């Protein structure tokens, strides 16, 4: 089975498992796990932030950031397809008592122009806007990336309106691969940044939130309150570190394979895709003559697994377990079903 449902279905390689076995561990709640401590310093330094905090999931990293950057009753601006607004179980409202104001963007991205006249709070009956939440790459936007110019313009807008910026970097590694952006750039435009190790990088568990030392200290306390305090978690941090060192450079091949499949999909009369929008490892396309659930069923019968992303929309996602042989087989299956 060629599983293109998500880059979250990756499994640890034998080498990664060995790194986990050999990891030096301690009690992280006491701050005594040397592998976690080293990884937090390493990733914070890599992205130009003062400190980092290893957490179980990207959702926790995002929610800790929002909780730290807001007060109860405030408002967060976010593109309407953003992960925080669609896939985190209304956590911002439940955990931090804040309102998410969703805005229409382009391929999941906001811009300084689109943010014009969206900031509220000058009147007593309005929510107080305090944060802009961005996603890079965009999931529902088909893996599209922000350019440095776009992010710098949003940062300037936020500074002019005294707003903080959170960047959901679940696939920031893919964004850096596609755009050539240096990791330290992101500390110049974001107050908080979440990065994920368990998608295209292939670690089994784990994300990290990056920010100032003071904000990370606040998040560490909140992480414990939310049940995220972990003990000998160096086993997982070792997997994350191995992923960064050994799998980061493989992402460009995921992007290449995604674009190759997009070329085939574009040629299929029963499918529609905007191939020029495929920038990274995600491609989103429409099925013209059947529903998405029916298309998923037919593809799975032929050996390809995808996920529905709308009534007539499918998503395919590449990762390093998908080989060129898998790609060629997937191409043949698409041609046979949709030419």
C-alpha positions as CSV (number, residue, x, y, z in Angstrom):
1,X,0.0,0.0,0.0
2,X,1.3,3.5,-1.0
3,X,0.2,5.6,1.9
4,X,0.0,9.3,0.9
5,X,-2.5,10.3,3.6
6,X,-0.1,12.3,5.7
7,X,3.6,12.8,6.5
8,X,2.6,11.9,10.1
9,X,2.5,8.2,9.2
10,X,6.3,8.0,9.1
11,X,7.9,5.4,11.4
12,X,11.3,5.4,13.1
13,X,14.1,4.0,11.1
14,X,16.5,1.4,12.7
15,X,19.1,4.0,13.1
16,X,16.7,6.3,14.8
17,X,15.6,3.5,17.2
18,X,19.3,2.9,18.0
19,X,19.7,6.6,18.9
20,X,16.7,6.3,21.2
21,X,18.2,3.2,22.9
22,X,21.5,5.0,23.5
23,X,19.9,8.3,24.8
24,X,21.1,9.6,28.1
25,X,18.0,10.4,30.2
26,X,16.9,12.1,33.4
27,X,13.7,13.6,34.9
28,X,12.7,16.4,32.6
29,X,10.2,17.8,35.1
30,X,13.2,18.4,37.4
31,X,15.1,19.8,34.3
32,X,17.5,16.9,34.5
33,X,17.2,15.2,31.2
34,X,20.5,16.0,29.4
35,X,19.2,14.9,25.9
36,X,16.2,17.2,26.1
37,X,18.2,20.1,27.5
38,X,20.7,19.8,24.7
39,X,18.0,19.6,22.0
40,X,16.2,22.6,23.4
41,X,19.4,24.7,23.4
42,X,20.3,23.4,19.9
43,X,17.0,24.2,18.2
44,X,16.7,27.5,19.9
45,X,20.1,28.5,18.8
46,X,19.4,27.2,15.3
47,X,16.4,29.5,14.9
48,X,17.9,32.4,16.8
49,X,15.6,32.3,19.9
50,X,16.7,32.5,23.5
51,X,15.1,29.3,24.6
52,X,13.0,26.3,23.6
53,X,10.6,23.8,25.3
54,X,10.1,20.2,24.1
55,X,6.4,19.3,24.0
56,X,4.4,16.2,23.0
57,X,2.6,17.8,20.1
58,X,2.3,20.7,17.7
59,X,-1.1,21.5,19.1
60,X,0.4,21.9,22.6
61,X,3.2,24.1,21.2
62,X,0.7,26.4,19.4
63,X,-1.7,26.6,22.4
64,X,1.1,27.4,24.8
65,X,2.2,30.2,22.5
66,X,-1.3,31.6,22.3
67,X,-1.8,31.3,26.1
68,X,1.4,33.2,26.7
69,X,0.9,35.9,24.2
70,X,-2.7,36.7,25.2
71,X,-5.0,37.7,28.1
72,X,-8.5,36.2,28.5
73,X,-11.0,37.8,26.2
74,X,-8.5,39.0,23.6
75,X,-8.5,38.2,19.9
76,X,-6.2,36.3,17.6
77,X,-6.2,37.0,13.8
78,X,-5.7,33.8,11.7
79,X,-6.3,32.8,8.1
80,X,-9.5,30.9,7.9
81,X,-7.9,27.5,6.9
82,X,-5.2,27.7,9.6
83,X,-4.5,24.6,11.7
84,X,-5.1,26.3,15.0
85,X,-8.6,27.3,13.8
86,X,-9.6,24.0,12.2
87,X,-7.7,21.1,13.8
88,X,-7.1,21.9,17.4
89,X,-10.5,21.2,18.9
90,X,-11.3,24.9,19.7
91,X,-8.4,24.7,22.2
92,X,-7.7,28.5,22.1
93,X,-11.2,29.2,23.4
94,X,-11.3,26.4,25.9
95,X,-7.7,26.8,27.4
96,X,-7.0,30.5,27.0
97,X,-10.5,32.1,26.7
98,X,-9.6,33.9,23.5
99,X,-11.4,34.5,20.3
100,X,-10.0,33.4,16.9
101,X,-11.0,35.9,14.1
102,X,-10.6,34.0,10.9
103,X,-9.8,35.9,7.7
104,X,-9.9,34.9,4.1
105,X,-6.4,34.6,2.6
106,X,-4.6,33.1,-0.4
107,X,-3.4,29.5,-0.3
108,X,-3.7,29.7,3.5
109,X,-1.6,32.8,3.8
110,X,-2.3,36.2,5.2
111,X,-0.6,39.4,4.0
112,X,-0.1,42.9,5.4
113,X,-2.7,44.1,2.8
114,X,-5.3,41.5,3.9
115,X,-4.8,42.5,7.5
116,X,-5.7,46.2,6.9
117,X,-8.6,47.3,9.0
118,X,-8.8,44.0,10.9
119,X,-7.4,45.2,14.3
120,X,-10.0,45.9,16.9
121,X,-10.2,47.1,20.4
122,X,-10.6,50.9,20.3
123,X,-14.2,50.6,21.5
124,X,-15.4,49.0,24.7
125,X,-17.7,46.5,22.9
126,X,-14.9,45.2,20.6
127,X,-12.5,42.4,21.4
128,X,-8.9,43.5,21.9
129,X,-6.8,42.1,19.0
130,X,-3.4,41.0,20.4
131,X,-1.9,38.3,18.1
132,X,-1.5,37.4,14.5
133,X,-1.1,33.6,14.0
134,X,0.5,32.4,10.8
135,X,1.2,28.9,9.4
136,X,4.3,28.0,7.3
137,X,3.9,25.9,5.3
138,X,0.1,26.0,5.0
139,X,-1.7,22.7,5.3
140,X,-5.1,23.4,3.8
141,X,-3.3,25.9,1.5
142,X,-1.6,23.0,-0.2
143,X,1.9,23.3,1.4
144,X,2.5,26.9,0.2
145,X,5.2,28.9,1.8
146,X,5.6,32.5,2.9
147,X,8.4,34.5,1.4
148,X,10.7,36.5,3.6
149,X,9.3,39.7,2.2
150,X,5.7,38.6,3.0
151,X,6.7,37.8,6.6
152,X,8.7,41.0,7.1
153,X,5.7,43.0,5.9
154,X,3.4,41.3,8.4
155,X,5.9,41.9,11.1
156,X,6.0,45.6,10.3
157,X,2.2,45.6,10.4
158,X,2.2,43.9,13.8
159,X,4.7,46.3,15.2
160,X,2.7,49.3,14.0
161,X,-0.4,47.9,15.8
162,X,1.4,46.6,18.9
163,X,0.6,43.0,18.1
164,X,2.5,39.8,18.7
165,X,3.2,37.2,16.0
166,X,3.0,33.4,16.5
167,X,4.2,31.2,13.7
168,X,2.9,27.7,13.5
169,X,5.9,26.0,11.9
170,X,4.7,22.4,11.9
171,X,6.3,22.1,8.4
172,X,8.8,24.9,8.8
173,X,11.5,22.5,7.6
174,X,9.7,22.1,4.3
175,X,9.3,25.9,4.0
176,X,13.1,26.4,4.6
177,X,13.9,23.7,2.0
178,X,11.6,25.3,-0.6
179,X,12.5,28.9,-0.1
180,X,16.1,28.7,1.1
181,X,15.2,30.9,4.1
182,X,17.8,30.7,6.9
183,X,16.3,29.5,10.2
184,X,17.4,32.5,12.2
185,X,15.3,34.7,10.0
186,X,12.1,33.5,11.8
187,X,13.2,34.9,15.1
188,X,13.2,38.3,13.5
189,X,9.5,38.1,12.6
190,X,7.9,35.8,15.3
191,X,7.6,36.2,19.0
192,X,6.8,32.5,19.3
193,X,7.6,29.7,16.9
194,X,6.4,26.1,17.0
195,X,8.4,23.4,15.1
196,X,7.5,19.8,14.6
197,X,9.7,16.7,14.4
198,X,7.1,14.1,13.7
199,X,5.9,15.0,10.2
200,X,8.4,15.0,7.3
201,X,11.4,14.6,9.6
202,X,10.0,11.3,10.8
203,X,10.4,11.3,14.5
204,X,7.6,9.3,16.3
205,X,6.6,12.1,18.7
206,X,7.4,15.7,19.5
207,X,7.4,19.4,18.8
208,X,9.2,22.4,20.3
209,X,8.1,25.9,21.0
210,X,10.7,28.7,20.8
211,X,10.6,32.1,22.4
212,X,12.2,34.3,25.0
213,X,13.5,32.8,28.2
214,X,10.8,34.5,30.2
215,X,8.0,33.2,28.0
216,X,9.4,29.7,27.9
217,X,9.5,29.7,31.7
218,X,5.8,30.6,31.7
219,X,5.1,27.9,29.1
220,X,7.0,25.3,31.1
221,X,4.7,25.9,34.1
222,X,1.6,25.8,31.8
223,X,2.8,22.7,30.1
224,X,2.8,21.0,33.5
225,X,-0.7,22.3,34.3
226,X,-2.0,20.9,31.0
227,X,-0.5,17.5,31.8
228,X,2.5,17.8,29.4
229,X,5.3,17.4,32.0
230,X,7.4,14.4,31.0
231,X,10.0,12.4,32.8
232,X,12.8,10.4,30.9
233,X,11.7,12.0,27.6
234,X,15.3,12.1,26.3
235,X,14.3,8.9,24.4
236,X,12.0,11.0,22.3
237,X,14.3,14.0,22.1
238,X,17.0,11.7,20.7
239,X,14.7,10.6,17.9
240,X,13.9,14.3,17.2
241,X,17.6,15.2,17.1
242,X,18.3,12.2,14.8
243,X,15.5,13.4,12.5
244,X,16.9,16.9,12.3
245,X,20.4,15.7,11.6
246,X,19.6,12.9,9.1
247,X,16.2,13.5,7.5
248,X,16.0,17.3,7.0
249,X,18.1,17.0,3.8
250,X,15.6,14.4,2.4
251,X,12.7,16.8,2.2
252,X,13.8,18.1,-1.2
253,X,13.1,14.7,-2.6
254,X,9.6,14.7,-1.1
255,X,9.0,18.0,-2.9
256,X,10.3,16.6,-6.2
257,X,8.0,13.6,-6.0
258,X,5.0,15.7,-5.1
259,X,5.6,17.9,-8.1
260,X,6.0,14.9,-10.4
261,X,2.7,13.4,-9.3
262,X,1.1,16.9,-9.8
263,X,2.2,16.8,-13.4
264,X,0.4,13.5,-13.9
265,X,-2.7,14.7,-12.1
266,X,-2.8,17.8,-14.3
267,X,-2.9,15.5,-17.4
268,X,-5.8,13.4,-16.1
269,X,-9.1,14.5,-17.6
270,X,-11.0,13.4,-14.4
271,X,-8.9,15.5,-12.1
272,X,-8.0,19.2,-11.6
273,X,-5.0,20.7,-9.9
274,X,-3.2,24.1,-9.9
275,X,0.2,22.6,-10.4
276,X,2.1,25.9,-10.1
277,X,0.9,26.1,-6.5
278,X,2.6,22.8,-5.5
279,X,5.7,24.1,-3.6
280,X,6.5,21.4,-1.1
281,X,5.4,17.9,-0.2
282,X,1.6,18.5,-0.2
283,X,-0.7,18.6,-3.2
284,X,-4.4,19.3,-3.1
285,X,-6.6,18.5,-6.1
286,X,-10.2,18.0,-7.2
287,X,-12.0,15.0,-8.5
288,X,-14.4,16.1,-11.3
289,X,-16.8,13.2,-11.7
290,X,-17.2,11.6,-8.2
291,X,-17.2,12.5,-4.5
292,X,-14.0,12.6,-2.5
293,X,-15.0,9.6,-0.3
294,X,-15.7,7.6,-3.4
295,X,-12.4,8.6,-5.0
296,X,-10.6,7.6,-1.8
297,X,-12.2,4.2,-1.8
298,X,-11.4,3.5,-5.5
299,X,-7.8,4.6,-5.0
300,X,-7.3,2.5,-2.0
301,X,-8.7,-0.5,-3.9
302,X,-5.8,0.0,-6.3
303,X,-3.2,0.5,-3.6
304,X,-3.0,4.2,-2.9
305,X,-4.3,5.8,0.3
306,X,-5.3,9.5,0.4
307,X,-7.5,11.6,2.6
308,X,-10.6,13.7,1.6
309,X,-10.1,17.4,2.0
310,X,-13.5,18.6,0.9
311,X,-16.6,17.3,-0.9
312,X,-14.6,16.7,-4.1
313,X,-11.1,17.5,-3.0
314,X,-8.2,15.1,-2.0
315,X,-4.8,15.6,-0.4
316,X,-1.7,13.7,-1.1
317,X,1.4,14.1,1.1
318,X,4.9,12.8,0.5
319,X,7.6,11.8,3.0
320,X,10.8,9.9,2.9
321,X,9.3,6.4,3.1
322,X,7.7,7.0,-0.3
323,X,10.2,5.8,-2.9
324,X,10.6,6.6,-6.6
325,X,9.2,3.1,-7.2
326,X,6.1,4.0,-5.1
327,X,5.8,7.2,-7.1
328,X,5.9,5.4,-10.5
329,X,3.2,3.0,-9.3
330,X,1.0,5.8,-8.0
331,X,1.3,7.6,-11.3
332,X,0.1,4.5,-13.2
333,X,-2.8,4.1,-10.8
334,X,-3.9,7.7,-11.3
335,X,-3.7,7.4,-15.1
336,X,-5.7,4.2,-15.1
337,X,-8.5,5.6,-13.0
338,X,-8.7,9.2,-14.2
339,X,-7.3,9.5,-17.8
